[in-house]
């Protein structure tokens, strides 16, 4: 693996940033500061981090309802993210989108998405755009195992494969589509098997090993940029929490949860950093402290920000039409 | 000025913009060398090549999704679905994605995209290939809905649709593809939200869209023979909708009938009637009348299909009843 220590530390910071953001989001949701639905990325940090570490700032991603991790990994600003979760005017979407709809076009983030599988089709459009403009950009398309039973999965990979579009399809197989286990929602164990149907590579990786994800995606991105088309990468992972905050998760056996908690990607990368003398305990603490402060500042920013003006309700629908407020 | 069919007008407007802007692309089922299901894109593949006129698999969801994703990342796509009826298959990408992205993202992503949807009855294509679903689409904030009735309007409105920074639904009545008219190829794009008075009159306002504009024009000639001068108003765009021109006409005529090819229940004609009831009630000397298709699926047999759609004779009868 040709990763510099600097890059490895960056990857750790991203994972830690996601962990800290999500842990606080969980608490703030429970306390009532965050309205609506919140779907947390806790436990899946290695996937977004490993994927986005292979991308450039102008590469694209499409995300899901469980999108906070993707957005942080692609460079999203936690301050504007947190303000959006709070429904504040200073949020990424001026409080109009919330947790499930954060986007940042300046960083190629084409949006989290509340419709399961919808981002797959949008990713194909971004791929067509990159290919047509010969920009060299790629689009990493994140989705869960649950979405691989949607028509969008088939339609999008089929089209991307015949047009050889620069899209990397990243399946985060966390073993559940809401409450339905993979064994109940599809008759295969590896989503990657479905790549055969599109005559593209299908690769299974340990989604809790950030370096394994990185290596697989580096290859897929190179393939995409060189005009050879899409790859389907399945990252086996697990969400530490339920589908949404408040989900009692009665559908998961505690043995299974324990088994996966032992595979938590965060302690794994920490061990790697220390065992390989990439950082000292002291340096690690300093990094952690900085991230804890960043998220605390983001929360403060969100708390101190104004709510949207009522007049803003009719703005931003069209570029040029603003209907009257009722 | 040049005489063109509606189909040629749509094609020539697309050609014009594709020649001017390399970021304009056309894709859909069989739009390439085949020339499109109805022949609208005939010759475009030869001129612009397979990179800009792309055949897609029969996958309506990803056709619209590709428009969304490419519009969000620098292109100005035109997507064609063969029939408006298939919009049900790709509805998520239109309703939940295209229409909502700009708003959900706080105005930070624009989607300059056009979705072309052939619609309407008249070719015995039966219930899944003949509907008029404009009310569904006009209902959704975030979409603009364009519905031309003449080649000149189609040309100018298509130019504007491609130029627009927002998702535009461009409705093409298949029976009108062959309708011919004069088109000024140097015309400016037609601004959305400006109705066109297709015939001036003082006795009754008839609002009509698409193919019904032509039925209504035929009816107006018959009505004139009986001393009733109808003013015919074609909104041309359902959203944005030109309320001012409509109300001005009704202020003059004091009577209004709305003629569309939709199922009457929940139709856009109903929306227009509601607008008149709210803002034009004082102008009215008679109740607002809606004359629409029946509340049935579109039937197959020509005799039934003809009966399903309002005819010029029915329009004449309905208007005369108002006096």
Interface residues (C-beta under 8 A of the other chain):
Chain A: X60 X62 X91 X92 X93 X94 X95 X96 X97 X101 X102 X103 X104 X105 X110 X111 X113 X114 X115 X118 X120 X121 X122 X123 X124 X125 X126 X127 X128 X129 X130 X132 X133 X139 X151 X152 X155 X156 X158 X159 X162 X163 X315 X316 X317 X318 X319 X320 X321
Chain B: X23 X25 X51 X52 X54 X56 X57 X59 X61 X62 X64 X65 X66 X67 X68 X69 X70 X71 X72 X73 X74 X75 X77 X92 X93 X96 X97 X101 X102 X103 X104 X105 X106 X107 X108 X109 X110 X141 X142 X144 X165 X166 X240
